[in-house]
């Protein structure tokens, strides 16, 4: 990796002390990044580096991290103190001798570097073929540039860092057979040039919205520093595997809660001694699993798909999708030790909401709010509220105001803002009946904020609960649609403006597919998410992304079997010290679901409990 501060000589003549200071600062930054991608610094040539890597993807990820760090740095510096990096990467044969490397592999990388824009990355065709389905940036071919002192024609591509790849599924152009590298060794030479902005056109910092309100991407809880996607790691550990007998519930569904007493509480939607699923408690390290309530469908309701919440009074509140007196589901509460259980409301067969599927929400007014997929007066679903003691139950609204585009069938929960406005999603309804984001004002006014699935390639059928971002946007997931048909992540402002698809799931090899639950917001504004499908085994994945969608990374591929979960149906719940908790429908020894923890952090997994 050759770094050349273009304009460094001129800057030295004007202000030698500043030039030396910037040179040393950029060296520290780059040298801190190389090891995180297994980069081996071959040599430094004053203001230049030559670095080798084990793979093309490792080199590109290193380059992307460097550019991300420098962009964030430059956004807080005066023009005179800003520094940009040019990076060129090539894959080829080299000869190793006396700790140095020689050959066309090095020479071509050195010649590619000047072709990159300030703050940009250029790669050869050989690198492009290795990474084209593995990075979330457009790759634009240059017009067959002539490389100084290189006789062979080398195709060069530029990574467009501010633009996601628009058609990741494009077919690869015909190329020759892949070479098998011999004893001379395989080296990736990444040539990078560092230059002062005094002599080149500045790319400019992103707007506050694009940059996530000025925060670097990936600031994790308790990390105390920015974590770029290239160095984010995750360690998943199974805390409990459901089944295999009716002594246990099976199929984890709905978000977990980490209670004030230090235990995890959640639900499994099937089996259990009562046949209707269970509410369980589990110690964070994974010990002491206990069924607190085995639901009897006729008496308690069955299939508690919404998990439970902990009310301000210390009781647990939840819903059952079916069962109860009319078979339309229930709202219940129970003590944390399982000693007391009470059905607060059994949904009626007519003129009522029916079949709740999402988690509940306690508002600042003390009411418990929820959604149902059906009922509401016209069979389109509705929003209800109930007092914590069961009094005051009311249908806040049925999702029908006489317009065909009205929302229909909410599967996700509700988001409440400081003004008392409720936001939610529906799986159906909207202009094309492909789902909506809706708004419910305190006065009862119901508004479609955004209709989904309106144009080809649009997202559709959202099932997760929305989350508010630090930038004023509402962030959500959709189960289907997008360019690959496997859903994605979107954001929209509360007034319906600024809608943007941040990621099309399944658009790259082994990507997450069908995110059925909402995102979890992290300190610093980035997000974690989980999916039902996709990943290397097509059993789901855990992913990270920054608020603008510019950074996206798969952290874990669910593989099922006795040592891993499969098919996440639980939004990730934050604990402490970078640890999050979730549940899966399948996986574990009996393939009947799991409760898991995921530890995230920079440079490797974070161990230990909260």
C-alpha positions, -999 to 999 in steps of 0.1 A, spaced: 0 0 0 19 31 -13 7 63 3 17 95 -14 6 128 0 2 145 -33 9 182 -26 29 173 4 60 190 -10 41 222 -17 26 221 17 60 215 33 73 247 16 44 267 29 42 251 64 67 224 71 55 219 107 19 213 97 30 190 68 50 168 92 21 168 117 -4 157 91 20 131 78 25 115 112 -13 116 119 -22 98 87 5 72 95 -10 65 129 -45 61 114 -35 37 86 -12 16 108 -41 12 133 -63 -2 105 -40 -26 87 -39 -53 114 -77 -55 117 -78 -68 82 -47 -90 85 -28 -65 64 10 -68 65 29 -36 61 58 -44 37 74 -10 39 70 27 42 86 51 17 85 83 36 49 93 29 40 59 13 31 23 23 31 -10 6 8 -35 23 -1 -72 15 -33 -90 23 -46 -126 23 -76 -118 1 -90 -92 -22 -120 -87 0 -98 -81 31 -79 -54 12 -111 -37 0 -126 -38 35 -95 -22 48 -96 5 22 -133 12 30 -126 15 67 -97 39 61 -119 61 39 -147 60 64 -124 71 92 -108 98 72 -142 112 61 -153 114 97 -120 131 107 -122 156 78 -157 166 88 -144 182 120 -112 198 105 -105 231 89 -97 230 51 -60 233 58 -59 204 81 -80 179 61 -64 149 45 -77 125 18 -66 91 8 -62 76 -26 -62 38 -27 -55 14 -55 -57 -24 -52 -45 -52 -74 -43 -90 -72 -13 -106 -87 20 -126 -85 50 -111 -67 84 -122 -57 94 -120 -20 130 -113 -12 147 -98 19 114 -87 34 104 -68 3 82 -77 -27 87 -71 -64 70 -78 -97 41 -66 -118 17 -72 -90 33 -44 -71 39 -22 -101 3 -24 -113 -11 -15 -78 12 15 -77 0 27 -111 -37 22 -102 -35 43 -71 -32 77 -89 -64 69 -109 -85 70 -77 -103 102 -68 -92 120 -36 -110 100 -9 -116 72 -33 -107 36 -42 -98 20 -75 -93 -17 -81 -81 -39 -110 -103 -63 -129 -87 -92 -109 -99 -77 -77 -133 -68 -91 -140 -104 -99 -134 -113 -63 -155 -87 -47 -183 -78 -71 -210 -95 -50 -195 -88 -16 -194 -51 -12 -223 -26 -10 -209 0 -34 -212 5 -71 -182 -5 -92 -178 18 -122 -153 8 -150 -128 34 -161 -121 38 -198 -92 14 -201 -66 38 -187 -29 35 -198 -7 26 -169 28 41 -170 55 15 -178 29 -13 -178 26 -29 -213 -4 -50 -206 -39 -35 -207 -54 -34 -172 -91 -29 -166 -97 -6 -136 -129 0 -116 -138 28 -93 -158 21 -61 -185 48 -58 -184 52 -20 -215 74 -19 -236 51 -40 -248 16 -32 -246 -10 -59 -278 -6 -80 -279 -40 -96 -258 -64 -75 -272 -94 -94 -257 -83 -127 -240 -111 -146 -203 -113 -146 -186 -106 -179 -167 -134 -195 -132 -137 -183 -104 -162 -184 -99 -190 -160 -89 -182 -124 -52 -185 -118 -37 -208 -92 -8 -190 -76 25 -208 -73 54 -207 -49 61 -170 -56 32 -163 -33 -1 -145 -34 1 -109 -25 -25 -81 -27 -7 -49 -31 -28 -19 -22 -14 14 -33 -27 44 -15 -19 80 -18 -25 106 9 -29 142 -1 -37 176 14 -70 191 3 -52 224 -5 -43 211 -40 -73 189 -50 -111 191 -53 -126 182 -20 -153 156 -19 -169 173 11 -185 159 42 -219 143 40 -249 162 52 -261 156 88 -288 133 76 -264 113 54 -238 112 81 -261 101 109 -262 135 127 -224 137 126 -218 105 144 -194 79 130 -210 47 119 -213 19 144 -209 34 178 -218 4 200 -231 5 236 -202 10 260 -176 9 232 -166 45 238 -153 48 202 -165 46 166 -168 11 152 -167 9 114 -184 -20 97 -152 -35 85 -141 -43 121 -175 -51 137 -176 -86 150 -203 -108 167 -202 -138 189 -235 -158 192 -241 -181 221 -271 -204 226 -286 -198 261 -315 -223 258 -327 -247 232 -365 -254 233 -380 -289 234 -381 -317 226 -410 -327 248 -443 -311 259 -426 -302 292 -412 -272 273 -427 -247 249 -412 -246 214 -406 -220 187 -394 -187 202 -413 -158 189 -415 -122 199 -390 -99 216 -374 -108 249 -372 -83 278 -343 -80 302 -361 -72 334 -350 -50 363 -345 -82 383 -318 -93 358 -337 -122 342 -348 -126 306 -385 -131 300 -400 -143 267 -425 -165 250 -425 -197 229 -456 -200 208 -463 -237 206 -466 -268 229 -459 -266 266 -479 -286 291 -511 -266 282 -506 -269 245 -508 -231 238 -472 -220 243 -454 -207 273 -441 -176 291 -406 -184 304 -378 -169 325 -341 -175 319 -310 -163 336 -287 -142 314 -258 -167 314 -283 -194 303 -291 -212 335 -323 -215 354 -348 -219 325 -383 -220 340 -418 -220 326 -438 -193 344 -471 -200 326 -481 -229 304 -509 -213 284 -542 -232 280 -558 -220 248 -593 -221 260 -587 -204 293 -556 -182 288 -553 -179 250 -527 -195 229 -497 -186 206 -482 -156 225 -464 -142 194 -459 -107 209 -437 -117 238 -442 -98 270 -434 -63 283 -426 -53 318 -451 -27 330 -442 3 352 -459 -16 380 -435 -46 377 -461 -70 361 -456 -87 328 -481 -80 301 -487 -99 269 -511 -111 243 -522 -144 228 -530 -146 191 -558 -171 194 -579 -188 221 -598 -172 249 -636 -171 252 -642 -163 216 -611 -179 200 -599 -144 190 -570 -141 214 -565 -124 248 -545 -97 267 -531 -110 299 -508 -100 328 -488 -120 353 -463 -116 380 -426 -122 373 -426 -153 395 -456 -167 377 -476 -168 409 -505 -147 396 -520 -148 361 -550 -128 349 -567 -125 315 -574 -88 312 -595 -90 280 -607 -118 257 -613 -103 223 -650 -106 212 -662 -122 180 -678 -90 167 -673 -53 171 -639 -58 186 -603 -62 176 -592 -98 170 -560 -118 168 -531 -96 183 -497 -106 170 -473 -79 181 -457 -67 213 -476 -43 235 -466 -7 244 -471 11 277 -477 48 271 -467 76 295 -504 79 304 -502 44 319 -524 28 293 -513 -4 275 -516 -2 237 -515 -29 210 -525 -38 175 -545 -67 161 -544 -82 126 -581 -86 123 -614 -72 136 -617 -35 143 -652 -33 128 -644 -41 92 -619 -70 95 -589 -49 86 -574 -49 121 -572 -22 147 -555 -4 176 -567 -10 212 -559 2 247 -565 -12 281 -558 -3 317 -532 -23 336 -559 -37 358 -581 -46 328 -604 -16 331 -611 9 304 -607 -14 274 -615 4 241 -609 1 204 -589 32 197 -594 28 160 -604 3 134 -582 6 103 -610 16 80 -621 51 72 -639 44 40 -609 44 17 -595 13 -1 -560 26 6 -565 26 43 -541 5 63 -549 -32 67 -536 -60 89 -510 -46 113 -485 -73 124 -459 -50 140 -463 -31 172 -466 7 178 -441 35 182 -452 65 204 -436 99 200 -434 128 226 -466 144 212 -486 113 218 -487 103 181 -487 66 174 -469 51 143 -472 16 130 -470 -6 99 -495 -28 82 -488 -58 60 -516 -49 36 -535 -18 26 -521 13 8 -523 23 -28 -514 -12 -41 -524 -32 -11 -488 -40 -4 -486 -24 31 -483 9 48 -467 31 74 -495 48 93 -500 75 118 -526 78 145 -530 112 161 -542 116 197 -575 130 184 -581 99 164 -571 111 129 -557 81 109 -532 89 81 -513 67 57 -477 81 60 -464 59 32 -478 33 9 -453 6 1 -450 -16 -30 -462 11 -54 -435 8 -81 -415 -22 -93 -386 -29 -70 -403 -12 -40 -405 -29 -6 -437 -44 6 -454 -62 34 -438 -47 66 -442 -68 97 -418 -53 122 -422 -25 147 -408 9 136 -380 26 155 -372 63 155 -337 73 144 -315 100 158 -319 119 126 -357 123 128 -366 95 105 -387 64 112 -368 32 103 -385 0 94 -382 -34 76 -403 -51 50 -406 -88 46 -408 -89 8 -402 -68 -23 -371 -49 -32 -349 -56 -62 -342 -92 -51 -377 -99 -38 -365 -106 -3 -375 -74 15 -353 -47 29 -348 -18 52 -363 17 47 -367 50 64 -393 78 60 -399 110 79 -430 112 101 -447 135 75 -442 109 47 -413 127 30 -378 115 24 -387 78 19 -356 58 10 -348 22 6 -315 18 26 -309 -19 17 -324 -44 -6 -320 -78 12 -307 -107 -8 -290 -84 -33 -256 -99 -26 -245 -134 -21 -254 -149 14 -272 -117 24 -300 -115 50 -334 -121 35 -370 -115 47 -365 -94 79 -397 -100 97 -389 -80 128 -380 -44 135 -345 -29 140 -328 -22 173 -312 13 175 -277 15 189 -261 45 206 -246 66 179 -275 60 156 -267 27 138 -289 -4 139 -289 -41 144 -315 -64 126 -323 -100 122 -339 -120 94 -360 -151 88 -340 -163 58 -308 -157 39 -272 -161 51 -250 -190 41 -275 -216 51 -306 -196 42 -317 -198 78 -314 -162 86 -288 -137 97 -280 -108 120 -269 -76 103 -256 -41 112 -262 -9 92 -255 27 97 -285 52 97 -279 64 61 -275 29 47 -240 36 35 -225 9 59 -240 -26 60 -225 -58 73 -236 -93 81 -225 -101 116 -238 -137 119 -252 -164 96 -276 -187 114 -268 -223 106 -292 -242 128 -283 -276 143 -276 -282 180 -252 -252 182 -271 -224 165 -305 -210 160 -324 -206 128 -351 -182 115 -352 -152 138 -387 -140 148 -375 -118 176 -362 -82 175 -329 -80 193 -331 -67 229 -301 -47 243 -285 -58 275 -252 -42 286 -216 -42 275 -225 -47 238 -247 -78 244 -281 -83 228 -307 -111 232 -331 -128 208 -350 -159 200 -354 -181 169 -382 -203 156 -359 -232 148 -324 -245 155 -311 -261 186 -309 -298 193 -345 -306 184 -348 -278 157 -375 -263 179 -360 -229 185 -335 -212 207 -328 -182 230 -295 -167 222 -271 -139 231 -250 -120 206 -220 -100 218 -207 -73 194 -177 -51 195 -147 -38 176 -120 -62 164 -136 -93 179 -164 -106 201 -170 -93 235 -173 -120 261 -190 -120 295 -225 -112 307 -241 -78 312 
